[in-house]
Amino acid sequence: MALFNEDISINSVLGKGSTFKGDISINGFMRIDGDLDGNLEASGNVIVGEAARIHGNIIARSITVGGVVKGNITAPEGVHLLSTSVVFGDVETKRLQADDNVLLHGHCISLKKDEVYAEASSRWQNARSFAKKSVKVQ
């Protein structure tokens, strides 16, 4: 179930057994139970079901993860990692809830105050951007 229930109507669904390649931009709430190879951006909440596998970044208001995500998660309102979730990537949120047996491999920024969150998020984005542009000299 979503972290915040203000809008419980799901606008879009990627069903179990379905595969989608490419970036998705959704206005509203989305549930994914299939495979997504691309980035997802939603203006509302996102639920990643237990059978879902995502290879890409997710940006939404709040995100509940029950499946596998190989990419970064950004959700200012909150992130809920269910006991079946596996995340290989960074998590940025103001509120993080992680159940037992969660696997999270990456950096996590979870700060409640708006200004502190914005500053830490900006610093982290700059550091990531710099790291991508740096060249390894042998």
C-alpha positions in Angstrom: 0.0 0.0 0.0 1.2 3.5 -0.7 2.9 5.6 2.0 0.3 8.4 1.6 -3.3 7.6 0.7 -4.5 11.0 -0.4 -5.0 9.8 -4.0 -5.7 6.1 -4.0 -6.9 5.9 -7.6 -4.1 4.3 -9.8 -3.8 6.1 -13.1 -1.5 3.6 -14.8 -0.5 0.0 -14.3 2.3 -2.1 -15.8 1.0 -5.6 -15.1 2.7 -8.7 -14.0 4.4 -10.4 -17.0 4.6 -7.2 -18.9 7.8 -5.6 -20.1 8.4 -2.0 -21.1 11.6 -0.5 -22.5 12.0 3.3 -22.4 11.3 6.2 -20.1 7.8 6.7 -18.6 6.4 10.0 -17.4 3.0 9.7 -15.5 0.7 12.4 -14.3 -0.6 10.8 -11.1 -0.3 7.4 -9.4 1.3 4.3 -10.9 1.7 0.7 -10.0 4.3 -1.6 -11.6 4.2 -5.3 -11.3 6.1 -6.1 -14.5 9.6 -5.2 -15.8 10.7 -1.7 -16.7 14.0 -1.0 -18.4 14.0 2.8 -18.2 13.4 5.8 -15.9 10.0 6.5 -14.3 8.8 9.9 -13.3 5.4 10.4 -11.7 3.7 13.4 -10.2 2.0 11.2 -7.6 2.8 8.0 -5.8 4.4 4.9 -7.2 4.0 1.3 -6.0 6.6 -1.2 -7.2 5.1 -4.6 -6.6 6.8 -7.7 -5.4 7.1 -9.2 -8.9 8.4 -6.0 -10.4 12.0 -5.4 -11.7 13.1 -1.9 -12.6 16.4 -1.0 -14.2 16.3 2.8 -14.1 15.7 5.8 -11.8 12.4 6.5 -10.1 11.2 10.0 -9.2 7.8 10.4 -7.6 6.1 12.1 -4.6 6.3 8.9 -2.6 7.4 5.4 -3.5 6.6 2.0 -2.0 9.0 -0.8 -3.2 8.3 -4.5 -2.9 10.4 -5.7 -5.9 13.8 -5.0 -7.3 15.1 -1.6 -8.3 18.5 -1.1 -9.9 18.6 2.7 -10.0 18.2 5.8 -7.8 15.0 6.6 -6.0 13.9 10.2 -5.3 10.7 10.7 -3.4 10.5 13.9 -1.3 7.4 12.8 0.7 8.6 9.3 1.6 10.0 5.9 0.6 8.7 2.6 2.1 10.9 -0.4 1.5 8.9 -3.6 2.1 10.6 -6.8 3.4 10.7 -8.2 -0.2 12.5 -5.2 -1.7 16.0 -5.0 -3.2 17.4 -1.6 -4.1 20.8 -1.2 -5.8 21.0 2.6 -5.9 20.7 5.8 -3.9 17.6 6.9 -2.0 16.6 10.5 -1.4 13.6 11.3 0.8 12.4 13.2 3.8 11.0 10.1 5.4 12.3 6.5 5.0 10.6 3.4 6.3 12.4 0.1 5.9 10.9 -3.3 6.9 13.0 -6.2 8.1 15.1 -8.1 5.5 15.4 -5.2 3.1 18.5 -5.1 0.9 19.7 -1.6 0.1 23.0 -1.1 -1.6 23.7 2.7 -2.1 23.7 6.0 -0.4 20.7 7.3 1.5 19.6 10.9 2.3 16.6 11.0 4.7 16.2 14.4 6.2 12.8 15.8 7.4 13.4 19.6 7.3 12.8 21.1 3.9 15.8 23.4 3.8 18.2 20.8 5.2 16.9 18.1 2.7 17.2 20.5 -0.2 20.8 21.4 0.7 21.9 17.8 1.2 20.1 16.7 -2.0 21.8 19.5 -4.0 25.2 18.6 -2.6 24.7 14.9 -3.4 23.5 15.6 -6.9 26.5 17.8 -7.5 28.8 15.1 -6.2 27.2 12.4 -8.4 27.4 14.7 -11.4 31.1 15.4 -10.7 31.9 11.7 -10.2 30.2 10.8 -13.6 32.4 13.4 -15.4 35.7 12.5 -13.7 38.2 10.5 -15.8 40.1 7.5 -14.4 43.8 7.9 -15.2 45.9 4.7 -15.4 
